[in-house]
Structure formats: C-alpha cells, structure tokens
Amino acid sequence: MAEMNLVQTRVDAIRRLVRRKATQPLTRALTKSSAADIAEALAHLTRNECLFLAKHLPDTIAGETLLTCNEETLRVLIDGVAFERLTRWLDEMEPDDQADLIERLPDELQRRLLERMLPVDRQNVEELMAYPQDSAGGIMSPVAFRLNDATTCREAISALQEQGDVEMVFYLYVENDAGQLVGVTSLRQLLMNSPSTALAEIMTSDVIAVSAETDQEEVARIAQRYSFLAIPVVDDTRKLLGIVTVDDVLDVVREEAAEDMLKMAGVPEDSSNDTDGALTAARKRLTWLLVTLVGGVGLSEVIGLFEETLSREAVLAGFIPLVMGLGGNVGIQAATLTVRGLAVGGVAYDRASSARLLFKEGQVGLVMGLALALLLAGYCLVRYPNWELAAAVGLSIVLAVLTSAVLGTLIPMSLDKVGVDPAVATGPFVTTSIDWIAIVVYFVVCTRLFGF
C-alpha cells in the first residue's frame, strides 16, 4: 500500500508541475521518473498538457514512455510531436522495443521511420516485425552477448567491459566455431573461476532454448518454471537469434492475464474503453450476448417440454433458478481451476493424468452436491412437507452439480487439446450449455420420481 501511495504521489507531482507550467522542476522530475509513472500522468492530462510535457521529456526515456502509453495518449503524442523528435526517441530504444512501438503506429509513419533508420537497425526491426506478435521472435531482442567456447574468462570480462550496451549480461551465451549455441554461463561464473579457464570448461551445455515461432505464453511458462531471467531464441540449426528477457516475460504474463479475463467475460480481446466509441463497444460485446440470448430462448423451449410436470407441481418452478445457479457456478469454478492449471503447466495431457483430474473433480462435485442436496432437501421438508419433492430436488442437485464439475473440467482440456484457447471455457457459451444440462437433469429426475 505504501508503495502504491508513493507512485501516486509521483504521478500527482508531475501533473501539478505540468499544469503550473513549471518548466525546470518538471524537467528534473521527468529525469528522475519511470516511464510507467510518466505514462500514467499523461493519461490524465489534456491534449495541450500532454504536448507540453512531451517538450520536456528526456530522449532517453521518451521512447519507453510512448510504448507504455495507452492508445489515446499515443495518438495525441505522435500527432503533436515533430517527426525529428520521434526519430531521436526511437534511436534511444532497444530493437525489440522499436519494433513493438513502430507496429502500433500508422502505416505511413511506420514507413517514414523505417526509411530514416540505419540499414542494420532497419534490418533488425523488420526481421522482428516479420514474426507474429505473440511469438518468441516477436518479443525477443536480437542483441545478446555471445562468445566462442574457446574464450577465456579474462577475455570474456574484457569483452563485457568493451561492450557496455548489452541488454542482458546475467547470462553469457556460448557458441562453437559454427555459430551454434552450445552452452550458457553466468557473470558470477566468470568472476569465480580462474582468468585462464575457457568458457567450454565452466558453461552449462544443456541449454533450454525456444524457437522463434514458439508462442509467447509458452515462453513465459518456461521462464516461470525454471526462474530464468532470459531465454535464448534459436533457429533450426541452433544458431542464436536473440533473447527474451524477464521484462518481456512480465509483459506477456500481464497481456495473457488480461486476455483470459476478457475471454472469460465474453468480451473480445480488442475491446478498449480508451479507443472504442459507444456503438463500437456495444457491437463487440453483443456477439457473446447473442449467444446467451439464443441459449436462453432454447432453454425456455426445453422448459416448455416439461409443461405438464410444472402444471401438476407448480412449486418445481421455484427451484429452476437455484438449480441453474448452482450448476453454473460449480461449472465455472471447475473450468477456472482447469484453465489456470493449463496456463501454469499444472494440468498434464496424458490419459492417466486426465482421468485422475476428472475423477477428482467428480468426487469434489459429488461431495458438494450431497452437501447442497441435504440442505435443500431439509428446506423442502420444512417449507413443503413433501418427501417426493425433497427427494426430487435433492437428487437433481447432486446430479447437476456432479455433471457440471466434470464438464467444467473436461471442456477446457478438450479445447486446449485441439488448439483453442481454454479461457473461452468459462465464457457465456459454456455456462449456457451447463445451464441446459442442469435443467434437463432437474426435470427428468422430477418427472421420474413424481411418476408423470
């Protein structure tokens, strides 16, 4: 909490200096501030205030600030800042950040910025932009410190001192004479071993690497599993293309979490309160709501099939929302836990592991169903002294909860198996399907027990 208050204090201070047009204090404050704090301050300023701040923004942090800004603020800055300043800001950025920023800009501005870059820098950026944005190639930095396996520790330290602009020096990647990645060592290993020791003698030869086409979510999963600060990206011949650093991994984790949250709510990934107008936002959200509408209409037709049952025991209608609510909530709980397990690698694909997980969720569903059924049956006996009603409602709750728990586990596993993001398993489509199953189970049980 104290840290959050400190951040807010910094942001508020920047905003006050901008509105007072205190040029020198603002310049000093921006020099000491992070890109994230500046971007947050920009989000709360008017267009003219944003441009005033941009005039005093140091080139060294301006590019990262642009990359952190929301879409609305980014548009204000690129429209109001001179092209020459944009190019200076871009020059201060790492190649992977340059590619990320340029991809967010209008096509014409992209072309102009690329044309004025040095040929080697332009080639690096264009190669990064050629990879899918959600792949390891799309988020990697092509700048990686690499040395030959015959290099000694003394020579490696000298090379590090001469090349001080390397993004990640915690890991030093070792190549053979053919340029293939054969090992990795650390800065600590260089300092702890004899200066004359060759890297081949101290390196770890079992290097975990990914291809440029590897999905960014898988890269983040590997980094989390092994607590890596960076992951090398290689081609088919094991030649080092670049590295994905820990800051990129954190960005991926945040993006994937936000994406999954939107999918769980049935909201398209490209939805944004910053850029979408009312009609655009409504159009994007209506898609899944229409699915819910169709499912609800179909469900009303299913209930209509049991009209005779309801006409004989009207009290059964009062328990319909309860059965649907319990079944849906249990299904969402199971689906959410399974999606989380798939995301962090806790759910395996082999048949035995899948069967164990389904059996366990079935047990959980059965226990919860029995507990809820006993409570509900007791209520029925007190409120409606009718053993048949208590048995019908209780048994239907057990079966509905059990079925929902199993389906909530099985559906995301099946979706992930066929290459569909399992996060949609907690969306409106699946919850509506579980409602259908719960109601059908409820009425079939009631019809059988009452002998209709």
N, C-alpha and C positions, 0 to 999 in steps of 0.2 A: 504493500500500500504506500509506504514512504517513497519507494522508487517511482511509482506512478505519479505521486504528487510532485516529485522533483521534475519529471518530464513535463507535466502540465505547466509547472512554473516557468520552465524554459520556453515552452511554446507561447505562453501568455506574454512573456517578456519580449519576444520577437514581434508579436502582433502589436504591442504597445509602441515599440520603437518605430515600426512602420507607420502607424497612424499619427505619430508625432513628427514623422519625417526627420528623426534624429540620425543623420547620415553616419557620423563617425561611430557612435555607440552601436548602431545597427551593424556596421561592417565588422566591428570587433566581436559582436555577439554571433554573427554568422560564421566567422572564422573558427569559433570555439564550439559551434553546434554540429550535431549529426544531421545527415541527410534526412533521416526519418522525422526529426523534430521540425526541420525547415519545411518539409513537405506537408506536415500536419498543420503548421501555421499558415501555409499558402492556401490550404483548403478552406480556411475561414476568412480569407481576405477578398475584397472586391477585385475586379479586373485591374484597375489602376494601381491598387495597392500591391498586387502580385507583380506587376511590371516594375514598380518602384523597388521592391525587394530584389528582383532579378538584376537590376542595375548594380547592386552592391554585393551580389553573390560571388564568392571566390570561384575562379575557374576550376580549382582542384576538387570542389565538392558539388559543382553545379550539375554535372552530368548524372551523378548518382542521385541527386535530388530530383531531376527530371524522371529518372527511372522509377522513383518511389512515388511520384505524384499520381493522383487519380486522373482519369481520362479528361475530365472537365478542366482541371488546372493545367494539364499538359497542353491542351488545345490553346488556352489563353497564352501560355508562355511561348509556344512555337509561332503563334501568330503575331506576338508583340515584340519578340526579341530579334535583333538583327541577325542575319544569316552568318555573318563573320563571328559573332559571339557563339552561336550554336556550334560552329566548327571548332572553335577553341575549347568549348566544353567537351565536345566529343573526343578531342585529342587527348584529354586527361583520363579517359576511361580505358578499362581493360577490353580486349577484343570481344569477349563474350557479352559484356555489358553493352558495348557498342552495338552488337548485333541485336540484342534484346530491345534497345531503345529505338534503333532505326526501324525495326519491324512494327513498332507502334505508330510510326509517323505516316503521313500521306505519301502516296506513291511518288509524286513529283519531288517532294522534299527528300525522300529516300534517294532518288536518282541524283540529285544535286550534291547531297552529302557524300555519296559514294564516289562521285566523279572527282571531287577535290581531295580525296584521301590518297596517300602514297600507295603505289601499286601493291606492295607487300601487305600493307594494312588492309587494303580493299580486298585482296585475295582471301586473307584470313576471315574477314567479316562475311564475305559472300559464301565461303565454304560453310561457315556456321549457320548462315541463314538458309542454306540448302537443306539442312537436316530438319526433320519435323520438330516443332517447338517443344513437344512433350517427350523428346528422346534425349539420351545421354549426349549425343552430338549437338543437340540444340541448346544445352545448358552448360556445356564444357568450356573451359578456357584452353586455347591452343598453346598457351605459354606454360611450359612445365620444365622444371630443372632436371636435366638428364645428363648422365656421364657414362663414359665407357667403363666396362668392368675391370679394365687394367689400370684405371686411375687410382692413385694412392689417396689416402686420407688427407695428406698435406696438400696435394694438388686439388682435391675436391674443395677444401676450405678456401684455398686461394681463388678458385673459380667462383665460389659463392660471394666472396668479397668483391670481386670484379663485376659481378652481375647482380646488383642490388635491387633490381626492379622485378624480381621473380615473385609471383603471387603467393606461392606456397613452398616454403623451404623446410617444413617439418619432415617431409618425405623427399628423398632423393631417388630418382628412378634410374636404374642401371640398364644399359643396353650393351649388346655384343657388337662385334665388328660389322654385322649385317644390319644393325639398326633395330634389332628386335628387343623387346622388353624381356629381360631375363631375371630381374631382381629389383628389390627396393630396400633402402636403408634409411636411417634417420640421422638427423643432425647430432643427436646425442651419441650415436654410434661413432660418428666421425671424431668427436671430441674424446671419447673414452678409449679409443684404440690407438695403436702406435701410428705415428705420421707416415711410416713407410708401408703400412698394411694396404693391400689392394682391396678395392671395393668388392671384388669377387669373393674374398675371404670372409667378409662380415655381412654381406647382403642376405636378405631372405629371398630365396629363389621361388618359393611358392606364392606368386603374386596373384591376388584376386583382382581381376580386371573385368570391364564390361565392353561391349561393342558400341559403336556409335548409334546403332538402331535400338538399343535397349531402352525400354520405357522408363521415363524418369521416376515413376513410382517404384519400380523395381530397384533402381539405383539408390533411392532413398532408403528402401528396405534393407539393402545390403549395408549401407553406411551405418544404419541404426543397429543392425545385427552384430557387426564387428567393431563398432565405435570408431570408425575411420574418420579422419579429418579430411581426407581426399581419396578419390577413387580414380585410377588410371583408365583411360578410354583407348582401346587398341583397334586396329583393323584386322582383317582375316589373317595377315601374316605376323601378327603380334607386334607391329610397329606402333609406337606411342603416338596417338593423335592429339591428346590433351588430357586434362584432368577435370573432374567435377569436385569442387571444393565444398567445405562444410556449409558455407553461407548459401551456396546454390541448393544444397540439400534441404536446408531450413526453409528456403523459399518454396521448394517442391512440397514439403510437408504441409505448409500453410495453404498452398494452392489446392492440393488434393483434399485437405480437410474441408475447405470452403466449397469445393466442387461436390464432394459427397453430401455435405449438408444441404446444398441446393437440390440435389437429386432426391434425397430423402423427403424433401418437402414438395417434390414435383414441380420445381422451378427450373427453367432452362439455365445452362451454365453461363450464357452470355447476357443474362439479366443484370441490370445495374441501376441503382437509384440515381447514380450520378449522370448517366447519359440517356436513359430511356425516358421518353415522354409518357404521359398517362395512357394514351392509346396503344403505344408500343408495348408498354409493360403489361397492359391488360391482355393484348393479343398473345404475348408469350406465355402468360400464366393460364390462359383459357384452355390450352391444349389438354393438360392433365385434368383440369376441372371438367372438361367434356367427357373424358374417360370415366371420371367419377359419376357424372350425370347419367351416362349410358348404363354404367354398372348399377346405379341406384334404381333406374327405371326397370332394368331387368330383374333386380331383386324384388321390386314391388310386384312384378308379374309372377315370380316364384311364390311369393307370399299368397298371391291370389289363387294359386293352385290348391292351397290348403284352406280355402274359404269355408268349407264345410266344417273342418276342425275348429276354426275360430268361432263359427256360428254356434257350435254346441258348447264350447268352453271359452267364452269371451275373455276370461281372465288370462288366458295364454298370451293374448296380445300385449299385455302389460310387461311381459318378460322379454319381448323381442329386442328392445334397445339394450337390455342388460346382457343378453347372450351375444349380440353383435359387438358390444363394447369390450366385454371380457375376451372374446375370441380375437378381436382385432389387436388389443393391447398385448396379449400374450404373443401373437404372431410378430408384432413389431419388436418386442423385446428379444425374441429368438433371432430374428433377422438382423437386428442391430449388432448383437453379440457376434453373430457369424460373420457379418461384413467387417467388423473390427478385427476378428481373428484372421480373416483373409488378408486384410491390409497390413498387419504386422507379422504375418507368416505363422500365425498360431494354428491355422487350420490346414491339415495335410490333405493331399488328393488321393492317396492310396485307399483301396476299398476297405481295408480293415479300420483305418483311422476314421473314415467317413461313417462307417457303420457304428463305431463306438460313439461318435459325436451324436448321431441320430438317436441311438439308444439312450444316451444320457439325457438329451433334450426331451425324449419321450417320457423318461422317468420323471424329469422335472415337471413336465406338463401334467402327468398323471397325479403327482403329489399336489400340485397347485389346484388341479381340477377337483380332486377329492375334498380338499380343504374348503374351496369355494362352494362346492356342492352341499357339503354338510351345513354350512352357514345358511345357504339359500333354502335348503330343504327345511331347516328349522324355522326360518321365517315363514315359509309357506304353511307349515303346520300350525303356527300361531295365528297367522293372518287369515288363512283359508284352511280350516281343519279338513284337509283332503289329502289322504295318503297317496292317491294316484297322481295328483298334481305335484306333490313334493317329490315323488319318485321320478316323474317325467322331467321336471325342471332340473333336478339334481343330476340325473343320468345324462341329460343333454349337455349340461355344463361340463361334465367330466369329458365327454367325447369331443365337444367343441374345443375345449382348451388343449386337450391332448393332440388333436389334429392340427390345430393352429401352431403349436410348438414345433411339431415335426415339419410342417410345411414352411414355417418361418426359417428353419434351418436348411431344409432341402433346396428351396428355391434359389437363394443366393449362391449356394455351392454349385448348382447346376448352371446358373448364369455365368459364373466365373469360369467354369469348365469350358463353355462354348465361346468365351471371349467377350462376353457382355459385362459391363461394369456392375458388380453385385449391389452397388448402392441403390440402384433402382428397385431392389427387392423390398425396400422399406417405403417406397412411394405409393401413390394413390392406387395404382393398378393392382398391386399385390394385396394391399389392405382391403380393397373392394372384393377381391377374389376370396379372401379369408372370410369376409362378411357373408358371402354367398354360402360357403361351406358350413359356417356356423348355423345359419338359419335353416338350411336343408336338414342338417343333423337334428336340430331342435324340433322341427315339425315332424320328421319321420319318427323320432322317438315318441313324441306326444301322441301321434296318430296310432302307433302300435300299442302303446300302453293303455290308451283310452278305448282301444278297440273300434275306432271309427272306420 
